[in-house]
Amino acid sequence: MSPRTNNLLLGAALCAAMVSAHGVGAQEARLLSIRDDATRNRVRIFVEAARLRGTPTEPLVSRALEGIAFKADAKRIEQALAALEKRMRRAKELLAPHATVDELAAAADAIANRVPEKAISDLRRIAPRRTITVEIGVLTELVAKGVKPSVAATMVRDLMAKGATGAQLTELNAAVQQDVALGVTPMEALVLRTRGVMSLLPPAASVNAAQRP
């Protein structure tokens, strides 16, 4: 291996270490907002163990701080963190071969809201090369609002397959929420708004051609 290659590898390793150290330092600063020493130590130990297991820790720290805000005790916070990590590890499997931290957090939230696991993996299959955080979030909100999980999953999956963008799905979700607030059932609102989005999408042949390498 040449000296130049050695220098490049060393530089890359140092950069990675600096980024990692920055991330750990930022998380430590957030944990300092937990005033109870015992609770903060339990959270710190759990987060560090999760990091060593390969689990992204940002969502865990955020969940711990949420627990603190709701005045949960250390035991309940630790239980919540364990449940979240379990869902994130499952989300990583469903979103393989790769997923961003935001995607993992969104998928973990989806699992907690009874979104079918197959629906999550189907979204990744449809969009293997781009982030689907928004799409997972829209699906989760529809289910949380009362749309039958299998129906919401089919609607979002079909819209994605036909070329609907994350922005269009976000607008659809907002429109459904508004309709429900006015007294329309979640199912009726979703069917109505889905038809509106479908009318704006290009023919299937155009979508397929655009998706070819």
N, C-alpha and C positions, 0 to 999 in steps of 0.2 A: 504494500500500500504506500502511495507516494506521500511525502510531507504535506503537499497541498490537500490531498484527500483527508489526511489526519486532522489538519487544521479546520477543514470544513465540518467534519464530524464533531470535533470538539466544540466548535462554535454553535452548531445546532443543539448539542447537548446542554451547553450553558444557557442558551436561549430558552430551551424547554424548562430547565430548572428555575430560571428567573420567572417565567410565566406561572409555573406551579407555586413558587414561593409567594408570588403576588396574590394568587388566588387564596392560598391558605391564610395569608396575612389579612386579606379582606374579610374572610369568614371569621377569623379570630376577633377582628374588630366588631363584627356584628354580634358575636356571642357575648362580648363584654357588656352588651345592653341587658343581659340577664343578670339581675342584681343578686339573686340568691346563689351563693357560692356552690352549694351542693348540687343544685339543679344545673348550673352552668357546667360543672365538672362532668356530670352524668351525660349531658348532651355532647360535650366535647369528646368524651371517650367513645360514645356511640358513633359520632360523625367520623372520627378518625378510623375506627374499625371498618366502617362502611367504605371509606376511601380506599383502605387496603384491600377490600374485597372487590374493588373496581366500580363501585357505585358512585355516580356523580353526587356531590354533597350539597350543592347549592339549594336544591329543592328541600333537602332535609333540614338545613339551617333555617330556611324560610318557614317550614312547618313548625319547627321548635319555637320560633319567635311568635307565630300565630297562637300556639298553645299558651305562651307566656301572656300574650295580650288578653286571652280569655281566662286567665288566672287558673289554668290547669296545673295540677301538681306534677312533680317530677316523674312519678310512675306512669301517669296517663300520657305525658309527653313522650316518654320512652316507648310506650306501647304504640302510640301513633307513628313514631319514627320507624319502628320495626315493621308495621303494616305498610307504610309508604315504601320502604326499601324493598319489601317483598313484591309489591306491585311494580316498582320500577325495574326490578330484575326480570319480571315476566314481560314487561313492556319491551325490554331490550330484545328478548327472544322473538316477540311478535313483529318487531320493526327491523329485524335483521335483513341485510348484513350490517347496516350502520344506522345510527340515529343520533340526532342532536340532543343536548340536555333538555331543551324546550319540548322536543317531541316526546322524550321519555316522561317528562312531567305531565304533559297533556294526556298521554296514553295511560299513565298511572291513575290520573283523575277519571278517565273514561272507564277504566276497570272498576273503580270505586263506585261509579254511577250505573253499574250493571250493563254497560255497553258490551255486546258480544265480542269476545276476543277475536273471532274470525273476521268481524267487521274491521277491526284495527289492522289486522294483517292484510286484508283485502285492499285497504287504502294504500298501504305501502306497495302492494303489487301493482296497483294502477299507476302510482307515481314513485318509481324506485330511485329516481335521481334528484328529487327535490324535496324540500321540507314540507311536511303535511301537518304542521302544528295547528294551523288555522282550521283545516278540515276536521281534525280530531276534536278540536274544541267546539266547533259547530255541532258535530254529531252528539257530543256530550251534553251540550245545552239543550238540544232538542229532546233528548231522552229525559233530562232532568225536568223539562217543562211538561212532560206527560205524554210525549209521542212514544208509541210502542217501539222498543229498541230495534226489533227486526225491520220495522217499516222505516224508521229513521235511517238505519244503516243502508238499506236498499236505495233510498232516495239520494243520500249523499254519494254513495258509490256510483250510481247511475249518472248523476250530474258530473262527477269527476271524469268518468269514462267518456262523457260527451264533450269534455273540454271546459267545464265550468272552472273559473278561477277562484282563488281563495277570497278575493274581494266580492265576487258574486255570491259565494256561499255565505259570507259574513252579512251581506245585505239581505239575503233570504232569511237568515236567522233573525235579524233585527225586525224584519217585516212580520215574521211569524209571532215574535214576542208581542208586537204591537197589536196584532189581530187577537191574540189570546187575551190581552188586557181589555179589549173591547167586547169580549164575550164569545168569540169564535172558539170552537174546540181546537186543541193542538193539532189533531189529525186533519181537520178541514183546512186549517190555516196552512199547514205544510203542503197539502195537495194543491191548493190554490196557488201558493207562491212558487211551488216547483214548476207548475205549468208556465208561469210567467218567465222564469229563468230559462226553461227549455226552449221557449219561443225565440230567445235571443242567441241561442247557440248555433254554431255552424253545422252543416250536415255531417253525418258520421264519417263519410269518405274524406272530407276535408280535415277532420280531426286526426284520422289515421295517417294521412299524408304528412301532416305537420309533426306527428310524433316519430316518424321514421328518421333514423340517423342520417 
